[in-house]
Amino acid sequence: MARKTVIFLNKSFDRIVAVISLIFFLICLYAMIDAYMVYSGANNSDILRFKPDLSHPEALAELSEDAVAWLTVDDTEIDYPVMQGKTNEEYLNKDPYGNFALSGSIFLDFRNSKDFTDNYSLVYGHHMEYGAMFGSLDAFADRSYFDAHRAGTLITLTGKSYNIELFAACKAQATEKTVFSPDETGNEELLDYLAEKSAVYYPGTAADRSKIIGLSTCQSAESYERIIVFGVLTEIPD
């Protein structure tokens, strides 16, 4: 009887171990599939068919009525449409097609003008792996990287297009009004803040920096700290 009991217990233990192993495997498989889907959503090359050029900005209008511009930072993964919702939460988990996506979209602050004519325009994006979305922004804290990645282009749906010259990178709490209130912050105030707080800063005159763009992403999912890279917008003549 004792021997049968031991055999029964051993078999029960083996079944429990097998079930636990199966559950663990399924959890790992789900995590891998989920990570792949998130990364794929942030790197959907199909979106590039809507990328406009300087002579044909209207290609962007075919994507969505919320698409306001196309942002490119040379020699990085940043090459995306810029959306603008009625709030800053709208495109946190929605792709440019309007579908749910954990990777969200690159989007312009709802308080900003869609043609980027404001003195300070603020753009947001998730911090994704492998430099996707705004995942490469933290690299700008290294001056040697910054030196090699200072140029970009912004093509708006309204026909205004801009060259971008990046000049500063800093970290700030999401509650920092100087950075995160683009409708209230003056350029002089912002430039004074950046000169003091930036990890990397390239000096320049306020007159030369009359139109500024900020690119913001999360430092981590558990933190209110943000990484923001700033550039000067210079309109490209028609």
Secondary structure, 3 states (H helix, E strand, C coil): CHHHHHHHHHHHHHHHHHHHHHHHHHHHHHHHHHHHHHHHHHCCHHHHHHCCECCEHHHHHHCCCCEEEEEEECCCCCEEEEECCCCCCCCCCECCCCCECCCCCEEECCCCCCCCCCCEEEEECCECHHHCECCCHHHHHCHHHHHHCCEEEEEECCCCEEEEEEEEEEEEECCCHHHHCCCCCCHHHHHHHHHHHCCEECCCCCCCCCCEEEEEEECCCCCCEEEEEEEEEEECCC
